[in-house]
């Protein structure tokens, strides 16, 4: 994973909290519960994939591969309600939270 690829990932993750706030604001309670279940499941799977000790490059690599697994994880966790429209936001949000615990976390991010 190159530094440039990691930087692109960091920029995407930085936008996730604001995007999630907008999505959550538009949901009713059932939709919000579904969103939170899906987010927790995606975050749990991401933790499983990178382990307890990971670098930003490891997290970025898992982020780039998330389109292969995140939609299924989000759908299964959200059931019986429909899953959130985009599992990409869930992955970005999970990565944004997890980047602070990376071995090479950058202060101020």
C-alpha angles and dihedrals in degrees: 000000000000125000089245092054091049090049091054089052092049091052092051091049092050090063095050101085094055092045091049091051090054092048094046091049090059097050130094118224094272091050092046092051090049091049092050093048091049092047092050092049094048091048091049091051091048090052089050091052099048099033129217096299115046142148128229087255090055090050091046091051091052089047091055091051095045095096086072096058113010098077091056093045092049093046094050093047095047095052134151085029119060113270121253112281094249128031087190091076091050091052093046091050093049092048091048090055094043097047090076090064096050117120089242098038114163117233115241097027 
